[in-house]
């Protein structure tokens, strides 16, 4: 029994296989931010700048399809101090002066008072707490030469190594997005 050919194939046309992106997570900490969370417009600009930056600096090892915003949290971290402060212990200086006035002044006593004064320990004062924002991002990667567990690490390393460039890109936007105006540091981790 023969069957006549049909005008249209009975099977559907081949379809492109769906691309399921790999995902990697990173947490970026912006230092010295306003004590508020980013607005939707600021998040959008941050994602745009970070996506372009990571595409440029990770293109040899992975192809980033996009970055999704997951979460942000306002935190406080230790600031930096440019100089150390000498702690003056006034009681030992007064005691050595008091000892010298009550008793006959001897060279050993004078040198002891001087020694006590010069042996003051420099103590690191408490560092000030400054506001910062932790932003959790999800990277969508369509292709990578790296194992799946290293995708976030690669992005994190790119941010750490090129921190000054990314910081400059964010600071350039400070006229329109004041959130980034005083941002003075970035940290990234998986």
C-alpha positions, 0 to 999 in steps of 0.5 A: 500500500502506497501513500501519496506524499502530503503537501506539508510535513506532519512534523513541526519545523526544528526549533532552536534549543533554549539557552539556559544561562548559568548563574553566579552570585556576587555581593558588592559592597559600596563604601561611604554611601548615603544612609538610605537604600538605592532607588529604582533608577539608581539600581538600574544605573548601577546594574548598567555600569556593572554589566558593561564593566564585567562584560569588558573585563571577563569576556575572555573567560565568560559571556555575560548575558546580563545581571539581575538585582537580588537584594540590597542592605544598608550596613556600617563598616569600619572607616579608615584613619590617616594617622595614629593618635598618641595616648597621653597618660597624664597620671604617670607624667604627674607622678614622675614630676611629683616624685621629682619635686618631693625628693632631691632630683637625681639624674636617674629620676630625671631620666626615669621621668623622661623614659616614662614619657617616651615609652607611651604606647601608640594605640590605634583609636577606634575607627569610625563607622561609615555607611555602606550598601551591600548589593547582591547580584545574580550574573546570567552567563551564557557561556563560560570556560570556567567551572560553574562554581568559579563564575561568581569568583571571576566576576568578584576578582575582576571588580577587586582588580579594577576597583578604581576604574569601576569606582570612577565610572560610578562617580562620573554619574554623581551629577545625576545619581547623587547616591554615588557621589561620595562612594570611595571604595568597592569590595566584592565577594562571592 
